[in-house]
């Protein structure tokens, strides 16, 4: 039978729809195509911690995954269907489920990292020629292998990639199916609670739970609110961490609760309807979606983005190893308020404002000279939106080791970044409350305050709030010296 992509679904019997990072009904091409056949549809999610080279989920990932599956299961029940959950190696579980229901067709959306692609290929091989397999491109604006340079290679610089992609047409989104035909019997499903995805001892998820509403409906509701309130003014608003002015679509995109195609068309339609959205604001938002595609372009073509420097010149970079400094950074106790606010926001909410991600990333890799891979691993474990492409590519970008990287010698000054983007100190006061009574003029660098000011605000440096763990000016000079060793 056929092993095609985005084509007609072969076979005549039940169809298994294998869901992974596409936990939605709306604009899910394989799901829509399966429903359109009028044949029985079996939605399947496999929790695969066994396949070789597949990256294990972090703690925050698992929390979101659990709640997203709860939401998805409810959605399928509302359409007369049932979500099947199985735990195990994909190449074993998928064929088992297909045999149980007598399915002769499998459909799924493509994945782009090396480990996941290997699993997908192994599943197809295990199924053999008696099963029709169709792969779709439902989670990006474009397939990475369909965007090429004039010479036939892949783009390693964002701007020309963006200019090429912005000109291209995108498919229209497909609506959620109105219902699904059931198989004679659904396969046995694991109980979600048996997967032990939620933290218990201790349960550290309270802040995440308060900050987020998980699921497909929540994604659409949040994006509608964003278009109403923040799309106009987005270009400037996205750099203000004290304001809720970003879409916060990143975890919904990471888990596929909403598709980038749906976001693209919705934002364009909203701007066209309202007529009051400045074109620069709309373009800035759309280019964020293209940036996501660019990261996947790098992941697909380069491969080991989480472990290997894209720019091999940095393979010999003299990174420092300091458990004490790394732990201070992770805990938000560096003595630099804007850095500490960001790291505490991450721990509390499972998310961090993008401007601050750049600040804390620069501080780790350049002030502390700690390998970007340490930061990437911490973010992978603590971010609800930790994405296999974006997390890795952006850490390489901020560390200066990646494609289209900011130059290593561009080192963010945490004080000036704080003064510029958190001018009134509201973001710092929210996440570093021990400094909330400091006057704004010294809030960004409390070590410059006199003793009377500190005492009046109840701040004792080294006791209630740490002294800076490193001097930024000296750290900058050290980083530039290290760069001189490898720049060639």
C-alpha positions as CSV (number, residue, x, y, z in Angstrom):
1,X,0.0,0.0,0.0
2,X,1.0,3.6,-0.2
3,X,3.5,5.4,2.0
4,X,2.7,8.9,0.9
5,X,2.5,12.5,2.2
6,X,-0.6,14.7,2.3
7,X,-2.3,12.4,-0.1
8,X,-5.4,10.3,-0.3
9,X,-5.8,7.8,2.5
10,X,-5.4,4.2,1.3
11,X,-7.2,1.1,2.6
12,X,-10.8,0.5,3.3
13,X,-10.9,-0.3,7.0
14,X,-10.5,1.7,10.2
15,X,-7.9,4.5,10.3
16,X,-5.6,5.2,13.2
17,X,-4.7,8.8,13.7
18,X,-1.5,9.0,15.7
19,X,-1.4,12.2,17.7
20,X,1.8,13.6,19.2
21,X,2.5,17.3,19.3
22,X,-0.8,18.1,17.7
23,X,-3.3,17.8,20.5
24,X,-6.2,19.5,18.8
25,X,-9.2,18.9,16.5
26,X,-9.1,22.2,14.6
27,X,-6.8,22.5,11.6
28,X,-5.4,19.0,12.1
29,X,-5.0,17.7,8.5
30,X,-4.6,14.0,9.1
31,X,-7.5,14.0,11.6
32,X,-9.7,15.9,9.2
33,X,-8.8,13.7,6.2
34,X,-9.5,10.5,8.3
35,X,-12.9,11.8,9.3
36,X,-13.7,12.9,5.7
37,X,-13.4,9.2,4.5
38,X,-16.4,8.2,6.6
39,X,-14.4,5.2,7.8
40,X,-14.0,4.4,11.5
41,X,-11.4,6.6,13.2
42,X,-9.2,5.6,16.2
43,X,-7.3,8.6,17.8
44,X,-4.1,7.3,19.5
45,X,-1.6,9.0,21.8
46,X,1.6,7.0,22.7
47,X,3.7,8.1,25.6
48,X,7.0,6.9,24.4
49,X,9.9,7.0,26.8
50,X,11.6,3.9,25.4
51,X,12.5,4.7,21.8
52,X,16.2,5.4,21.3
53,X,17.2,9.1,20.8
54,X,13.8,10.5,21.7
55,X,14.3,13.3,24.2
56,X,12.5,12.7,27.5
57,X,9.9,15.2,28.6
58,X,10.8,17.7,31.4
59,X,8.8,18.1,34.5
60,X,6.9,21.1,33.3
61,X,6.2,19.4,30.0
62,X,4.6,16.5,31.8
63,X,2.3,18.8,33.7
64,X,1.0,20.4,30.6
65,X,0.9,17.1,28.7
66,X,-1.4,15.6,31.4
67,X,-3.9,18.5,31.3
68,X,-3.8,18.8,27.5
69,X,-4.7,15.1,27.2
70,X,-7.6,15.6,29.6
71,X,-8.9,18.4,27.5
72,X,-8.4,16.5,24.2
73,X,-10.2,13.4,25.6
74,X,-13.2,15.6,26.5
75,X,-13.2,17.1,23.0
76,X,-13.2,13.6,21.3
77,X,-16.0,12.5,23.6
78,X,-18.0,15.5,22.4
79,X,-17.6,14.3,18.8
80,X,-18.7,10.7,19.5
81,X,-15.2,9.3,19.7
82,X,-12.7,8.2,22.2
83,X,-9.0,8.9,22.8
84,X,-6.8,5.8,23.2
85,X,-3.7,6.2,25.5
86,X,-0.8,3.7,25.4
87,X,2.6,3.8,27.0
88,X,5.6,2.2,25.4
89,X,7.9,2.1,22.3
90,X,6.2,3.6,19.3
91,X,7.3,1.0,16.9
92,X,5.7,-1.7,19.0
93,X,2.6,0.1,20.3
94,X,1.3,1.6,17.0
95,X,1.2,-1.8,15.2
96,X,-0.4,-3.5,18.2
97,X,-3.2,-1.0,18.3
98,X,-3.8,-1.2,14.6
99,X,-4.0,-4.9,14.7
100,X,-6.5,-4.8,17.6
101,X,-8.9,-2.6,15.6
102,X,-8.2,-4.1,12.2
103,X,-6.9,-0.8,10.9
104,X,-5.3,-0.8,7.5
105,X,-4.4,2.9,7.4
106,X,-2.2,5.2,9.6
107,X,-2.1,9.0,9.4
108,X,0.0,11.5,11.4
109,X,1.7,14.8,11.2
110,X,5.4,14.9,10.5
111,X,8.0,15.5,13.2
112,X,11.4,17.1,12.4
113,X,14.0,16.2,15.0
114,X,16.3,13.2,14.3
115,X,15.0,11.0,17.1
116,X,11.3,11.4,16.3
117,X,11.9,11.0,12.6
118,X,13.6,7.7,13.3
119,X,10.7,6.5,15.4
120,X,8.2,7.5,12.7
121,X,10.3,5.6,10.1
122,X,10.5,2.6,12.4
123,X,6.8,2.5,12.8
124,X,6.2,2.6,9.1
125,X,8.8,-0.2,8.6
126,X,7.2,-2.3,11.3
127,X,3.7,-2.0,9.6
128,X,5.0,-3.3,6.3
129,X,3.3,-3.1,3.0
130,X,-0.2,-4.1,4.1
131,X,-0.9,-0.7,5.8
132,X,-1.3,2.6,4.0
133,X,0.6,5.4,5.8
134,X,0.1,9.0,5.0
135,X,2.2,11.8,6.6
136,X,1.0,15.4,6.8
137,X,2.5,18.8,7.4
138,X,0.2,20.2,10.0
139,X,2.4,21.9,12.6
140,X,4.5,24.4,10.6
141,X,3.8,27.1,8.1
142,X,6.0,25.2,5.6
143,X,7.9,22.0,5.5
144,X,11.6,22.5,6.0
145,X,12.5,20.6,2.9
146,X,10.3,22.9,0.8
147,X,12.2,26.1,1.6
148,X,15.5,26.3,-0.2
149,X,18.1,28.9,-1.1
150,X,18.8,29.7,-4.7
151,X,21.7,27.3,-4.7
152,X,19.5,24.4,-3.3
153,X,20.7,24.5,0.2
154,X,18.9,25.5,3.4
155,X,18.8,28.9,5.0
156,X,21.3,29.5,7.8
157,X,20.3,33.2,8.3
158,X,16.9,34.3,9.4
159,X,16.3,37.4,7.3
160,X,16.6,35.8,3.8
161,X,14.6,32.9,5.1
162,X,11.9,35.2,6.4
163,X,11.7,37.2,3.1
164,X,11.3,34.0,1.2
165,X,8.7,32.5,3.4
166,X,6.7,35.7,3.8
167,X,6.1,35.8,0.0
168,X,4.9,32.2,-0.2
169,X,1.3,31.1,-0.1
170,X,0.1,29.1,2.8
171,X,-2.7,26.5,2.8
172,X,-6.0,27.4,4.3
173,X,-6.8,26.0,7.7
174,X,-9.3,23.1,7.9
175,X,-12.1,23.1,10.5
176,X,-12.5,20.5,13.1
177,X,-14.5,17.5,12.0
178,X,-18.2,17.5,13.0
179,X,-17.9,13.9,14.2
180,X,-16.2,10.6,13.8
181,X,-17.4,7.2,12.9
182,X,-16.6,4.7,15.7
183,X,-14.9,1.4,15.2
184,X,-16.7,-1.8,16.3
185,X,-14.8,-1.5,19.5
186,X,-12.1,0.9,20.7
187,X,-8.8,-0.6,21.9
188,X,-8.1,-0.8,25.5
189,X,-6.7,2.5,26.8
190,X,-4.3,3.3,29.7
191,X,-5.6,5.5,32.5
192,X,-4.0,8.9,32.3
193,X,-3.4,9.1,36.0
194,X,-1.3,5.9,35.7
195,X,1.2,7.7,33.6
196,X,2.3,9.7,36.7
197,X,2.8,12.9,34.8
198,X,1.9,15.3,37.6
199,X,4.2,16.3,40.5
200,X,3.1,15.1,43.9
201,X,5.9,15.2,46.6
202,X,6.2,18.1,46.4
203,X,3.6,19.5,44.1
204,X,5.4,22.5,42.6
205,X,2.8,23.2,40.0
206,X,0.6,25.7,41.9
207,X,1.9,28.8,40.2
208,X,1.8,27.1,36.7
209,X,-1.8,26.1,37.4
210,X,-2.8,29.6,38.4
211,X,-1.1,31.2,35.4
212,X,-2.3,28.9,32.6
213,X,-5.5,27.4,31.2
214,X,-4.6,24.3,29.1
215,X,-6.2,23.0,26.0
216,X,-7.4,23.8,22.6
217,X,-10.3,26.0,23.6
218,X,-8.1,27.9,26.0
219,X,-5.6,28.5,23.1
220,X,-8.3,29.9,20.8
221,X,-9.8,32.1,23.6
222,X,-6.4,33.5,24.6
223,X,-5.6,34.3,21.0
224,X,-8.9,36.1,20.4
225,X,-8.2,38.2,23.5
226,X,-4.7,39.0,22.2
227,X,-6.0,40.1,18.9
228,X,-8.6,42.3,20.6
229,X,-6.3,43.9,23.1
230,X,-2.7,43.6,22.0
231,X,-2.2,42.9,18.3
232,X,-2.3,46.7,17.8
233,X,0.9,47.9,19.5
234,X,2.5,44.5,19.5
235,X,5.8,45.6,18.0
236,X,6.5,47.7,21.1
237,X,4.4,45.8,23.6
238,X,6.2,42.5,23.1
239,X,9.4,43.9,24.7
240,X,7.6,44.9,28.0
241,X,7.8,42.1,30.5
242,X,5.7,44.0,33.0
243,X,2.7,44.0,30.6
244,X,0.6,41.0,29.4
245,X,1.1,42.1,25.8
246,X,2.3,39.0,24.1
247,X,0.2,36.2,22.7
248,X,1.5,33.6,25.0
249,X,0.8,31.0,22.3
250,X,4.2,29.3,22.7
251,X,3.0,26.4,24.9
252,X,-0.2,26.0,22.9
253,X,2.0,25.8,19.7
254,X,4.5,23.5,21.4
255,X,1.7,21.0,22.2
256,X,-0.2,21.6,19.0
257,X,-3.4,22.8,20.7
258,X,-3.5,25.5,18.0
259,X,-1.8,25.5,14.6
260,X,0.5,28.2,13.3
261,X,-1.6,28.2,10.1
262,X,-4.7,29.0,12.2
263,X,-2.9,31.8,14.0
264,X,-1.5,33.2,10.7
265,X,-4.9,33.4,9.0
266,X,-6.7,34.6,12.1
267,X,-4.3,37.5,12.7
268,X,-4.5,38.5,9.1
269,X,-8.3,38.3,9.1
270,X,-8.6,40.3,12.3
271,X,-6.3,43.1,11.0
272,X,-8.3,43.2,7.7
273,X,-11.6,43.4,9.6
274,X,-10.5,46.0,12.1
275,X,-8.5,48.2,9.7
276,X,-6.9,49.9,12.7
277,X,-4.0,47.5,13.2
278,X,-0.7,49.1,12.1
279,X,0.9,46.9,9.4
280,X,4.2,46.9,11.4
281,X,2.4,45.3,14.4
282,X,0.9,42.6,12.3
283,X,4.1,41.9,10.5
284,X,6.0,41.6,13.8
285,X,3.6,39.0,15.0
286,X,3.7,37.0,11.7
287,X,7.4,37.1,11.7
288,X,7.4,35.5,15.1
289,X,5.7,32.5,13.5
290,X,8.2,32.5,10.7
291,X,11.0,32.6,13.3
292,X,9.5,29.4,14.7
293,X,9.7,27.8,11.3
294,X,13.3,29.0,10.9
295,X,14.2,27.2,14.1
296,X,12.6,24.0,12.7
297,X,14.5,24.6,9.4
298,X,17.8,24.5,11.4
299,X,16.7,21.5,13.5
300,X,15.7,19.5,10.4
301,X,18.8,20.2,8.4
302,X,21.5,20.4,11.0
303,X,20.3,17.8,13.5
304,X,21.8,17.8,17.0
305,X,20.9,21.4,18.0
306,X,20.6,20.5,21.7
307,X,24.1,19.1,22.0
308,X,26.4,20.4,19.2
309,X,27.5,23.9,18.4
310,X,26.1,24.9,15.1
311,X,29.2,27.1,14.7
312,X,32.0,24.5,15.2
313,X,34.5,27.4,16.0
314,X,32.9,27.3,19.5
315,X,33.7,23.6,20.1
316,X,36.9,24.8,21.8
317,X,35.4,27.7,23.6
318,X,36.7,27.9,27.2
319,X,33.4,27.6,29.1
320,X,33.6,27.7,32.9
321,X,32.1,25.1,35.2
322,X,30.7,26.5,38.5
323,X,28.0,24.5,40.2
324,X,27.5,27.4,42.7
325,X,27.0,30.0,40.0
326,X,24.7,27.8,38.0
327,X,22.5,27.0,41.0
328,X,22.4,30.7,41.9
329,X,21.2,31.5,38.3
330,X,18.7,28.7,38.4
331,X,17.2,29.8,41.7
332,X,17.1,33.5,40.8
333,X,19.7,34.5,43.3
334,X,22.4,36.2,41.2
335,X,22.0,39.6,42.8
336,X,20.9,41.1,39.5
337,X,17.2,41.9,39.9
338,X,16.1,41.6,36.3
339,X,17.9,38.2,35.9
340,X,16.5,37.0,39.2
341,X,13.0,38.1,38.3
342,X,13.1,36.2,35.1
343,X,14.4,33.0,36.7
344,X,11.7,33.2,39.4
345,X,9.0,33.8,36.8
346,X,10.2,30.7,35.1
347,X,10.0,28.6,38.2
348,X,6.7,30.0,39.3
349,X,4.8,30.0,36.0
350,X,6.7,27.6,33.7
351,X,7.2,30.4,31.3
352,X,9.4,33.5,30.8
353,X,8.9,36.7,28.8
354,X,11.0,36.5,25.6
355,X,13.0,39.7,26.2
356,X,14.0,38.4,29.6
357,X,14.9,35.0,28.2
358,X,17.6,36.9,26.2
359,X,18.8,38.7,29.3
360,X,19.1,35.6,31.5
361,X,20.7,33.7,28.6
362,X,23.3,36.3,28.0
363,X,24.0,36.5,31.7
364,X,24.6,32.7,32.0
365,X,26.7,32.3,28.8
366,X,28.6,35.6,28.9
367,X,28.7,37.0,32.4
368,X,29.2,33.5,34.0
369,X,30.8,31.9,30.9
370,X,28.7,28.7,31.6
371,X,28.0,26.5,28.6
372,X,24.7,27.3,26.8
373,X,23.8,23.6,27.1
374,X,23.3,24.0,30.8
375,X,20.8,26.7,30.3
376,X,19.1,24.8,27.5
377,X,18.7,21.8,29.8
378,X,17.3,23.8,32.6
379,X,14.8,25.5,30.4
380,X,13.8,22.1,28.9
381,X,12.9,20.9,32.3
382,X,11.1,24.0,33.6
383,X,9.4,25.5,30.6
384,X,5.9,24.4,29.7
385,X,6.7,25.6,26.1
386,X,10.1,23.9,25.9
387,X,10.2,23.2,22.2
388,X,12.6,20.8,20.5
389,X,13.5,23.4,17.9
390,X,13.0,26.8,19.5
391,X,14.6,26.1,22.8
392,X,17.7,24.7,21.3
393,X,18.1,27.2,18.5
394,X,17.4,30.2,20.7
395,X,19.9,29.1,23.3
396,X,22.5,28.8,20.6
397,X,21.5,32.2,19.2
398,X,21.9,34.0,22.6
399,X,25.1,32.1,23.3
400,X,26.6,33.2,19.9
401,X,27.2,29.6,18.8
402,X,24.3,29.1,16.5
403,X,23.1,30.0,13.0
404,X,22.3,33.6,12.5
405,X,23.6,34.1,16.0
406,X,23.9,37.4,17.7
407,X,27.7,38.0,17.8
408,X,29.2,36.6,21.0
409,X,30.7,40.0,21.7
410,X,27.2,41.5,22.0
411,X,26.8,41.1,25.7
412,X,23.6,42.3,27.4
413,X,24.1,44.7,30.3
414,X,21.5,43.5,32.8
415,X,21.2,46.9,34.4
416,X,20.6,48.9,31.2
417,X,18.3,46.1,30.0
418,X,16.3,46.4,33.2
419,X,16.2,50.2,33.1
420,X,15.0,50.2,29.5
421,X,12.5,47.4,29.5
422,X,11.2,47.4,33.1
423,X,11.5,51.2,33.5
424,X,9.2,51.5,36.5
425,X,10.4,48.2,38.0
426,X,6.9,46.6,38.1
427,X,8.2,43.3,36.7
428,X,11.0,43.1,39.3
429,X,8.7,44.0,42.1
430,X,6.3,41.2,41.1
431,X,8.9,38.4,41.1
432,X,11.5,39.8,43.5
433,X,9.2,41.0,46.3
434,X,12.0,41.5,48.8
435,X,13.1,44.6,46.7
436,X,9.6,46.0,46.2
437,X,10.0,48.9,48.6
438,X,13.3,50.2,47.0
439,X,13.0,53.4,45.0
440,X,13.0,52.8,41.3
441,X,16.2,54.7,40.8
442,X,18.1,52.1,42.7
443,X,15.9,49.1,42.1
444,X,17.8,47.9,39.0
445,X,21.1,48.0,40.8
446,X,20.5,47.8,44.6
447,X,24.2,47.6,45.4
448,X,24.4,51.3,44.4
449,X,21.9,52.4,47.1
450,X,23.1,53.9,50.3
451,X,22.7,52.2,53.6
452,X,19.8,54.5,54.7
453,X,17.8,53.7,51.5
454,X,18.4,50.0,51.9
455,X,17.5,50.0,55.5
456,X,14.3,52.0,54.9
457,X,13.3,49.4,52.2
458,X,14.1,46.5,54.5
459,X,16.9,45.2,52.3
460,X,20.1,43.8,53.7
461,X,22.4,42.8,50.8
462,X,23.9,39.4,51.4
463,X,21.0,38.5,53.8
464,X,17.6,39.4,52.5
465,X,18.8,39.7,48.9
466,X,22.1,38.5,47.5
467,X,25.0,40.7,46.5
468,X,25.9,40.3,42.8
469,X,27.7,37.0,42.3
470,X,29.9,38.6,39.6
471,X,30.9,42.1,38.5
472,X,29.3,42.7,35.1
473,X,32.1,44.9,33.8
474,X,34.8,42.4,34.8
475,X,32.7,39.6,33.5
476,X,32.3,41.3,30.1
477,X,36.0,41.8,29.8
478,X,36.6,38.1,30.6
479,X,34.0,37.0,28.1
480,X,35.6,39.1,25.3
481,X,39.0,37.7,26.2
482,X,37.6,34.2,25.9
483,X,36.1,35.1,22.6
484,X,39.4,36.3,21.3
485,X,40.8,32.8,21.9
486,X,38.4,31.2,19.4
487,X,37.3,33.9,16.9
488,X,40.1,33.1,14.5
